[in-house]
Amino acid sequence: MNQDIRKKFPFYIKNKDVSYLDSAASSLKLKSVIESLNDYYANNGSNIHRGVYRLAYEATNQFEETREYVSKFINSNLNEVVFTKGTTDSLNKIASSYSDFIFEDDEIITTELEHHSSFIPWQVIAKEKKARLKFLPLTEEGKITVENFKKVISNKTKVVAITYVSNVLGYVTPIKEIIEIAHQNGAIVILDAAQAASHLKIDVKELDVDFLAFSSHKMYGPNGVGILFGKEKLLNQLKPFEYGGEMAHLVFKDESSWKDIPYKFEAGTPVIAEVIAFKESIKFLEEISLDKIHEHEMKLRDYTLNKLKDVKGLTVYNKTAETGIITFNIENVHPHDAASILDQNNVCVRAGHHCAQLVAKFLGVTATLRASFAVYNDYKDCDNLVNAIIATRDFFESF
Ligand SMILES: Cc1ncc(COP(=O)(O)O)c(C=O)c1O
């Protein structure tokens, strides 16, 4: 990976010696993103879709331009891109709105690999509607397979709520086949692409996916911006998520009508600067290419795993992951204690259940450590991680 990449991330000006390995939680922010945010806040500040003066038009155009970038990025129609606050917001909104089509004895399929935001909304809906929540059995390694999906899908299945890439184990779901089979059985698929969007090329038309969600802050972009993709036909069938400004078409005392999609799903003032700035992330990802980024992350992961294989007292849970995530534990050391010592060694990793408690249960642990690689990481970060893990293990062993 080009050495100049780090220059695009101002983080490294003050944090030269920090090995930031928690990009699966939130990535570092691009200089171009920060400049774009600053530009809107310093030089504009007006609302969008409302004002009839030049600055309001400019802000609206810049905001809508991001929708074009996103729709090209995932190969959707323009009106199929809805801006939300994040993946959690997208997944909750779609679950709550689509629950109108769920009835007693319907089946909803999910997996133990899900982030809480993908599966809990459906757990709650299943209870309310007396529908059945079914879990696709994972393989011994914790993977989702088409074969096991076939064991749980039936013509009673209405929804499949599933992750594209596991945020704990980094496995990639064989989603195209799963979608095909789900459709043959009359079910729709809601795909959590939070951990996929900055690593794998997503083509919603090729996947034929029904709904898809991801977050800008994991893509070198600003916080507070989420994407909800939905097929036009399905979005048109759904009721609005919220009611208020700029989503209503005609309003009377006794009833109101809604604007066309996607606007009927975007009530109120959005995070204008953040949406405008998000296009800088997409430009960056496309300039480098997701294939190259993924290849780079996998090289770093393989290099690290190779070094870790001789380190005693370490359990790695996902040696065969297809993305740049290493999830591990140091024997007899609580992950939170380990993460603190790693931090003292200038290595940032995540510790905990990663908002996926069912995965921790599946692994038979309460928590894990997770190192995740991104475009700006290099071999020095890998060495720092390995050395810090050894130092942490030795520190706790000395007691
Ligand atoms: C797989 C997965 N789904 C959903 C989310 C939720 O994303 P957000 O916090 O941006 O709403 C995350 C965040 O870590 C994730 O990794």
The ligand as an SDF file (V2000), in Angstrom:
LIG
                    3D

 16 16  0  0  0  0  0  0  0  0999 V2000
  -21.6930   -5.8950   11.9080 C   0  0  0  0  0  0  0  0  0  0  0  0
  -22.1600   -4.6150   12.5160 C   0  0  0  0  0  0  0  0  0  0  0  0
  -23.4510   -4.2810   12.4210 N   0  0  0  0  0  0  0  0  0  0  0  0
  -23.9290   -3.1400   12.9180 C   0  0  0  0  0  0  0  0  0  0  0  0
  -23.1120   -2.2610   13.5810 C   0  0  0  0  0  0  0  0  0  0  0  0
  -23.6860   -1.0030   14.1290 C   0  0  0  0  0  0  0  0  0  0  0  0
  -23.1630    0.0880   13.4680 O   0  0  0  0  0  0  0  0  0  0  0  0
  -23.3890    1.5700   14.0180 P   0  0  0  0  0  0  0  0  0  0  0  0
  -22.8220    1.5860   15.4160 O   0  0  0  0  0  0  0  0  0  0  0  0
  -22.6290    2.4250   13.0850 O   0  0  0  0  0  0  0  0  0  0  0  0
  -24.8340    1.8210   14.0130 O   0  0  0  0  0  0  0  0  0  0  0  0
  -21.7630   -2.5610   13.7330 C   0  0  0  0  0  0  0  0  0  0  0  0
  -20.8670   -1.6670   14.4740 C   0  0  0  0  0  0  0  0  0  0  0  0
  -19.8820   -2.0670   15.0510 O   0  0  0  0  0  0  0  0  0  0  0  0
  -21.2680   -3.7720   13.1760 C   0  0  0  0  0  0  0  0  0  0  0  0
  -19.9930   -4.1070   13.2820 O   0  0  0  0  0  0  0  0  0  0  0  0
  1  2  1  0
  2  3  1  0
  2 15  2  0
  3  4  2  0
  4  5  1  0
  5  6  1  0
  5 12  2  0
  6  7  1  0
  7  8  1  0
  8  9  2  0
  8 10  1  0
  8 11  1  0
 12 13  1  0
 12 15  1  0
 13 14  2  0
 15 16  1  0
M  END
$$$$
